[in-house]
Amino acid sequence: MDFPVFLVTAFIAALVSAFGSGLLSTFVVLRRASFTSEAFAHIAFAGMAFALLAGLPYGLVTFAFVAAVAFTVGLASSKMAVAEVNLTTIFLAVSMATGVLLLSLNKGYTPDIADYLFGNILLVGEDDLFVLSILAVVDLVWLAVFFRAMYYTAYNETAAAVYRIPVRLVTTGFLVLLACNIVVAVKIAGVVMITAGLVLPGTIALLITRRILMAHAIAVLVSLGATIGGFLLSYTGDLPTGPLVVLTQFGAFILVLAVRGLVRR
Amino acid sequence: MIEVRSVGLKIGTSTVLENVSFTLSDGDFTAILGPNGAGKSTLIKILLGLVPEHTGQVLYDGVPAREWLRKNHVGYLPQREMVPRLFPGTAADIVRLGLLACRGAFARLPANAAQQVHEALEMTGAAHLEHRAIDALSGGELQRVLLARAIVGGSRYLFLDEPEAGVDSQQIAGFYSLLSKLNADGRTVLLVSHDINVILKTVSSVLCLNRTLHCHTSADLVSAEVVQKTWGDVLRLVDKHF
């Protein structure tokens, strides 16, 4: 059976993206960064809309926008009487509103907002695949170099700092890496569903094992497996891919919970 | 040697510490005593470099703390360490952090790392907890594991913040006996405690702190007057033999 080139490209890109988000997922869950991930995805929306309106490179502008907000939140919340999570929520809402407003001002062709919100894997080209692949390698190298530092920072930041883990470097570096992955993957998964790809695999893995290295491996396998499953269902049922990948992951989550429940009895 | 020179800290309009100065010589076994809110834990955190906004200076062997702590570490047992629920780690994994500290976060662990971790846990009476999940430990068990973490790296300095918290009263004597042994082995031990009776029999010197330092004296010289100055009228020193 011959598949169209764009479909093959889209499938490979989805797998590469799944590998990257699977790698990060366990630490996203351990560091309780699921809300931050969700917020970054929504904040990216304003960056994307601005890039479109100004005719600027989408990836760089969106990443710069997300990074700027992340730094602002980190810096400002310690100086203002506003908790970081509340400030992040404010920026999330303002970014979404700004994005919608900017898109409404765009006189030229405006892609369907649904493509931004829910992603469209079929829009992925070879350039995107190249960037995704580089990012997946960066994710792997980061984890290899900073694994222990990430582990102990996720355990307890004060203890990590006392025992000479460079907590600020690790935390900031991880947030930047997360922002990069979100910005790049938003095209595939969309702002609404990207968090699922960053949270569900790690959550499932940590339900299965209490060993950190094993959890990372399982998270990657779950992420890849769900992507393959979602693609198959999408192709055979002629249904949107992104939502099916998320629902496949959710199905795996429910299955693991059910098996755990049975095993405990 | 640790020198603390005119250290102070204000949070908003509130003075937490004011003009605290003292010197700890190598091999000292010193307790910081004072009422709740006296700034004892804050002082320990300042010595650990966790509160950079303090005034004054902290020097380790004549080197500013910030610089010294980049290349060295202090064995630290915190007052309370929040363990994330369902965190994937065993007691041995947490103790291993202490071993990492003496080499740097990115260095290879020594070949006998597992043995060192086991020996540290044995010393604190927690060897049987080595492979137990960290979030399944009781308060007292966690204290022993964290003490093992504090000693495994071989740091010359040990700072302990209320180390007897969560330890059974029957085991407290053994706990302080271990600290005395670690001190006799050459470590400088600084601890915060509320247990004045036990502390005065264990340590060699005492810092009486209530926002400012009211005394730095040997343990057997702590008098009723010193207690009254530090705690005010809420505490009286009573000598009673049963």
Chai-1 contact restraints between the chains, C-beta under 6 A:
chainA,res_idxA,chainB,res_idxB,connection_type,confidence,min_distance_angstrom,max_distance_angstrom,comment,restraint_id
A,A149,B,A105,contact,1.0,0.0,6.0,A-B,restraint_1
A,Y152,B,L97,contact,1.0,0.0,6.0,A-B,restraint_2
A,N156,B,E81,contact,1.0,0.0,6.0,A-B,restraint_3
A,V162,B,L48,contact,1.0,0.0,6.0,A-B,restraint_4
A,V162,B,Y76,contact,1.0,0.0,6.0,A-B,restraint_5
A,Y163,B,H73,contact,1.0,0.0,6.0,A-B,restraint_6
A,Y163,B,L97,contact,1.0,0.0,6.0,A-B,restraint_7
A,Y163,B,A101,contact,1.0,0.0,6.0,A-B,restraint_8
A,R164,B,H73,contact,1.0,0.0,6.0,A-B,restraint_9
A,R164,B,A101,contact,1.0,0.0,6.0,A-B,restraint_10
A,I165,B,A105,contact,1.0,0.0,6.0,A-B,restraint_11
A,R210,B,P88,contact,1.0,0.0,6.0,A-B,restraint_12
A,I212,B,P88,contact,1.0,0.0,6.0,A-B,restraint_13
A,A215,B,P88,contact,1.0,0.0,6.0,A-B,restraint_14
